[in-house]
Amino acid sequence: MVSTVDTGKGPHGFRISADSKSAYIANMGEDTVSVVNIGSMKEEKRIKVGAAPVTTGVTSDGETLVATLNGENALAVVDLATEKVDKIPVGTGPAQVYIDENDQFAYVANQGTEEAPSSSVTVIDLAANKATAKLKLEKDHMES
């Protein structure tokens, strides 16, 4: 272990910026994302994003942060310059999020609930700030 960094309550999923200078950690226990300076290994700030953030993503230019809001069935899209948060509805129980290499789309995996698991992915157009598709994934029926 190199270091321990204090963050918010219930740290969960995180992503590191393309320039490797910052880490964005979803704090499920307090509805925030911690911004950690990797060079100093210190938390610089916390951004309030919404209920039960599970994981984060950041565009390659470092201008936009996304966080899945499991408690709101939404994706928070944060302008990192202003910390303005827009919330886009997604499927039930959003968990993971990945931003494509062109920073155009965010793909949100919706896990659903224990009683009603989901097998959908919501596609978010980051420029338009809206959902453009909901993909229903089918079980692979191939046998080995």
C-alpha positions as CSV (number, residue, x, y, z in Angstrom):
1,M,0.0,0.0,0.0
2,V,1.3,3.4,-1.0
3,S,-1.2,5.7,0.7
4,T,-4.7,6.0,2.1
5,V,-6.9,8.9,1.0
6,D,-9.9,10.1,3.1
7,T,-13.0,10.6,0.9
8,G,-16.8,10.8,1.6
9,K,-18.9,8.1,3.2
10,G,-19.3,4.8,1.4
11,P,-16.7,5.2,-1.4
12,H,-17.5,2.9,-4.3
13,G,-16.7,3.0,-8.0
14,F,-14.2,5.5,-9.4
15,R,-12.4,6.6,-12.6
16,I,-9.1,8.3,-13.2
17,S,-8.9,11.3,-15.6
18,A,-7.1,10.8,-18.9
19,D,-4.2,13.0,-17.7
20,S,-3.9,10.8,-14.6
21,K,-4.0,13.9,-12.4
22,S,-7.5,13.3,-10.7
23,A,-9.6,10.5,-9.5
24,Y,-13.4,10.8,-9.1
25,I,-14.8,8.5,-6.4
26,A,-18.6,7.9,-6.0
27,N,-19.6,8.2,-2.3
28,M,-22.7,6.1,-2.0
29,G,-23.2,7.0,1.7
30,E,-23.5,10.8,1.2
31,D,-24.6,11.5,-2.4
32,T,-21.3,13.1,-3.4
33,V,-18.3,12.5,-5.7
34,S,-14.8,13.1,-4.2
35,V,-12.3,14.7,-6.4
36,V,-8.8,13.4,-5.4
37,N,-5.5,15.0,-6.6
38,I,-3.4,11.9,-7.4
39,G,-0.1,13.8,-7.2
40,S,-0.7,15.0,-3.6
41,M,-3.0,12.0,-2.7
42,K,-5.5,14.5,-1.1
43,E,-9.2,15.0,-1.6
44,E,-9.6,18.5,-3.2
45,K,-13.4,18.7,-3.0
46,R,-16.7,16.9,-3.0
47,I,-19.4,17.6,-5.5
48,K,-23.0,16.9,-4.6
49,V,-24.5,14.8,-7.4
50,G,-27.6,13.0,-6.1
51,A,-28.8,9.9,-4.4
52,A,-26.5,6.9,-4.0
53,P,-23.9,7.4,-6.7
54,V,-22.3,4.1,-7.6
55,T,-19.6,4.8,-10.1
56,T,-18.2,7.6,-12.2
57,G,-16.8,8.4,-15.6
58,V,-14.9,11.5,-16.9
59,T,-14.5,12.7,-20.5
60,S,-11.0,12.6,-22.0
61,D,-10.8,16.5,-21.9
62,G,-11.6,16.4,-18.2
63,E,-14.5,18.8,-18.6
64,T,-17.5,16.5,-17.9
65,L,-18.0,14.1,-15.1
66,V,-20.8,11.5,-15.0
67,A,-22.1,9.4,-12.1
68,T,-24.7,6.8,-11.9
69,L,-27.4,7.7,-9.3
70,N,-28.8,4.3,-8.1
71,G,-31.2,6.1,-5.7
72,E,-32.7,8.2,-8.5
73,N,-32.5,5.9,-11.6
74,A,-30.6,8.6,-13.3
75,L,-27.2,9.6,-14.6
76,A,-25.7,12.8,-13.2
77,V,-23.8,14.8,-15.8
78,V,-21.6,17.4,-14.2
79,D,-19.9,20.4,-15.9
80,L,-16.6,20.3,-13.9
81,A,-15.9,24.0,-14.5
82,T,-19.2,25.2,-12.9
83,E,-20.2,22.0,-11.0
84,K,-23.7,22.3,-12.6
85,V,-25.5,19.0,-12.4
86,D,-28.0,17.7,-15.0
87,K,-29.8,14.5,-14.3
88,I,-30.9,12.2,-17.1
89,P,-33.4,9.4,-16.4
90,V,-32.1,5.9,-17.1
91,G,-33.3,2.4,-16.3
92,T,-33.8,0.9,-12.9
93,G,-30.8,0.5,-10.6
94,P,-28.0,2.1,-12.6
95,A,-24.6,0.9,-11.6
96,Q,-21.7,1.0,-14.1
97,V,-21.1,3.7,-16.6
98,Y,-18.6,3.9,-19.5
99,I,-17.9,6.8,-21.8
100,D,-16.9,6.0,-25.4
101,E,-13.5,7.0,-26.8
102,N,-15.0,10.0,-28.7
103,D,-16.7,11.4,-25.5
104,Q,-20.0,11.3,-27.4
105,F,-21.9,8.6,-25.5
106,A,-22.2,7.3,-22.0
107,Y,-23.4,3.7,-21.6
108,V,-25.2,3.0,-18.3
109,A,-25.6,-0.6,-17.1
110,N,-28.9,-0.9,-15.3
111,Q,-28.8,-3.7,-12.7
112,G,-32.4,-3.4,-11.5
113,T,-33.3,-4.6,-8.1
114,E,-32.8,-7.9,-6.3
115,E,-36.5,-8.7,-6.9
116,A,-36.5,-7.5,-10.5
117,P,-33.0,-7.7,-12.1
118,S,-32.5,-5.7,-15.2
119,S,-30.6,-6.5,-18.4
120,S,-30.7,-3.1,-20.0
121,V,-28.2,-0.5,-21.0
122,T,-29.2,3.1,-21.5
123,V,-27.2,5.1,-24.1
124,I,-26.8,8.8,-23.3
125,D,-25.8,11.4,-25.9
126,L,-23.5,13.7,-23.9
127,A,-23.7,16.6,-26.3
128,A,-27.6,16.6,-26.3
129,N,-27.7,15.7,-22.6
130,K,-30.4,13.1,-23.2
131,A,-31.0,9.3,-23.5
132,T,-31.0,8.2,-27.1
133,A,-31.5,4.4,-26.7
134,K,-32.2,1.7,-24.2
135,L,-30.6,-1.6,-25.2
136,K,-32.2,-4.9,-23.9
137,L,-29.5,-7.5,-23.5
138,E,-30.4,-11.1,-24.1
139,K,-28.9,-14.1,-22.4
140,D,-26.3,-16.0,-24.4
141,H,-27.9,-19.3,-25.2
142,M,-24.7,-20.8,-26.6
143,E,-23.5,-24.0,-24.9
144,S,-19.9,-25.2,-24.7
